[in-house]
Amino acid sequence: MQRMDGKGRLVIPAGFRDALRDGDPAGREVELTRMVINYGKHLNGHLRIYSIQSFKAVEALIEAQPLGSDNRRNLSYLYLTQKEVMQADKEGRIILTADLRAKLGIEEGDVRLMGLGDYIELWSDAAFAATRGQQIDAWLAALPVGMDPLALASRPAGA
């Protein structure tokens, strides 16, 4: 759990900063960690933080869609036009603008940063508990008692 202050300052934990820097083609040559923050409506109350390289992979997926297709246009809108490239300062902080804080539904307070492979999700603590946290709890409750959820990862999709 992290704390965002009233000015929107948020410390990115060192491990996440290292991963973001490792995912930057400029790598250690850049003094400050660069990242892409995606804030589209598709995220339902949270933000996504991508390394530069991970976001280039998102761009490539979109560019692979047929020119003029609805998918390409809509994906471009959600990902390419609703992003900000940021740099952490020397203390590892980013400053979320008032607009980004509004998309999180929080001016200041506790937030969650969770690494999910190619990106990091940023949630207000309250929004996570009320949405994704409840979904995870319901999913776990539906599993057989004592089952390790990771066992599902070895099953084919839909099985």
C-alpha positions in Angstrom: 0.0 0.0 0.0 1.3 3.5 -0.9 0.1 6.9 0.1 -0.6 9.7 -2.4 -0.5 13.2 -1.0 -2.8 16.1 -1.7 -0.5 17.3 -4.5 -0.8 14.0 -6.3 2.7 12.9 -5.4 3.2 9.2 -5.3 6.4 7.2 -4.7 6.8 4.3 -7.1 8.5 1.5 -5.1 12.1 0.8 -6.1 11.3 -2.7 -7.5 8.7 -1.3 -9.8 11.0 1.6 -10.8 13.8 -0.9 -11.7 11.3 -3.0 -13.8 10.1 0.2 -15.6 13.7 1.3 -16.2 14.6 -2.2 -17.5 11.7 -1.9 -19.9 13.0 1.4 -21.3 15.2 1.1 -24.5 17.3 4.0 -23.1 17.7 1.8 -19.9 20.2 3.0 -17.4 21.4 5.8 -19.7 18.3 7.8 -18.6 18.7 9.3 -15.1 15.0 9.3 -14.3 12.6 6.4 -14.8 10.2 6.9 -17.7 6.8 5.3 -17.9 3.5 5.5 -19.8 0.3 5.9 -17.8 -2.9 4.8 -19.5 -6.2 6.3 -18.2 -9.0 5.3 -20.5 -12.6 4.5 -19.7 -11.9 0.8 -20.2 -10.0 0.7 -17.0 -13.1 1.3 -14.7 -11.6 3.4 -12.0 -7.9 2.5 -12.1 -4.8 3.5 -14.1 -2.2 1.3 -15.8 1.5 2.1 -15.8 3.5 0.5 -18.6 7.3 0.5 -19.2 8.2 2.2 -22.5 8.9 -1.2 -24.1 5.6 -2.7 -22.8 3.6 0.1 -24.2 5.4 -0.2 -27.6 4.0 -3.8 -27.6 0.5 -2.5 -27.0 1.0 0.0 -29.9 2.2 -2.9 -32.1 -0.9 -4.9 -31.4 -3.1 -2.0 -32.3 -1.1 -1.3 -35.5 -1.6 -4.9 -36.5 -5.3 -4.3 -36.8 -6.6 -3.6 -40.3 -6.5 0.1 -41.3 -9.9 1.7 -40.9 -11.3 -1.1 -38.8 -13.5 -0.4 -35.7 -11.1 -2.4 -33.6 -8.1 -0.3 -34.6 -10.0 3.0 -34.2 -11.4 2.1 -30.8 -8.2 0.6 -29.5 -6.3 3.7 -30.7 -8.7 5.9 -28.8 -8.5 3.9 -25.6 -4.8 3.4 -25.5 -3.0 5.9 -27.8 -4.9 9.0 -27.1 -5.5 8.4 -23.4 -1.9 8.2 -22.1 0.7 10.3 -20.5 4.5 9.7 -20.6 6.0 10.5 -17.2 9.3 10.5 -15.5 9.8 9.7 -11.8 11.9 12.4 -10.0 15.1 11.5 -8.2 13.1 10.3 -5.1 11.1 7.9 -7.3 7.9 10.1 -7.2 5.5 10.8 -9.9 2.9 13.6 -9.7 -0.6 12.6 -10.9 -2.4 15.5 -12.4 -5.8 16.5 -11.1 -7.4 14.8 -14.1 -5.6 11.5 -13.3 -6.6 11.7 -9.6 -10.2 12.3 -10.7 -10.1 9.2 -12.8 -8.9 7.3 -9.7 -11.7 9.0 -7.7 -9.2 10.2 -5.1 -7.5 13.5 -4.3 -5.2 11.9 -1.7 -5.0 8.8 0.4 -4.1 5.1 0.2 -3.5 3.6 -3.2 -2.5 0.2 -4.4 0.2 -0.5 -7.0 0.1 -4.1 -8.3 2.4 -5.6 -10.8 0.6 -7.7 -13.4 3.3 -8.8 -15.7 3.5 -6.3 -18.5 2.0 -3.4 -16.5 1.2 -2.1 -13.1 -2.3 -1.3 -11.9 -2.9 1.8 -9.8 -6.1 1.8 -7.7 -7.4 3.9 -4.9 -7.6 1.4 -2.0 -11.4 2.0 -1.6 -12.1 1.4 -5.3 -10.1 -1.8 -5.4 -11.9 -3.2 -2.3 -15.3 -2.3 -3.7 -14.7 -3.7 -7.2 -11.8 -6.0 -8.0 -11.3 -7.1 -4.4 -14.9 -8.3 -4.2 -14.6 -10.1 -7.6 -11.5 -11.9 -6.4 -13.2 -12.9 -3.2 -16.2 -14.3 -5.1 -14.0 -16.2 -7.5 -12.1 -17.7 -4.6 -15.3 -18.7 -2.8 -16.4 -20.6 -5.9 -13.3 -22.8 -5.9 -13.4 -26.2 -4.1 -12.3 -25.9 -0.5 -8.5 -26.3 -0.2 -7.9 -25.9 -3.9 -4.7 -24.0 -4.9 -5.9 -21.4 -7.4 -2.6 -21.7 -9.3 -3.7 -25.2 -10.3 -6.1 -23.4 -12.8 -3.2 -22.0 -14.6 -2.2 -25.4 -15.9 -5.7 -26.0 -17.4 -6.6 -25.1 -21.0 -8.7 -21.9 -21.3 -12.4 -22.8 -20.8 -11.7 -26.1 -19.1 
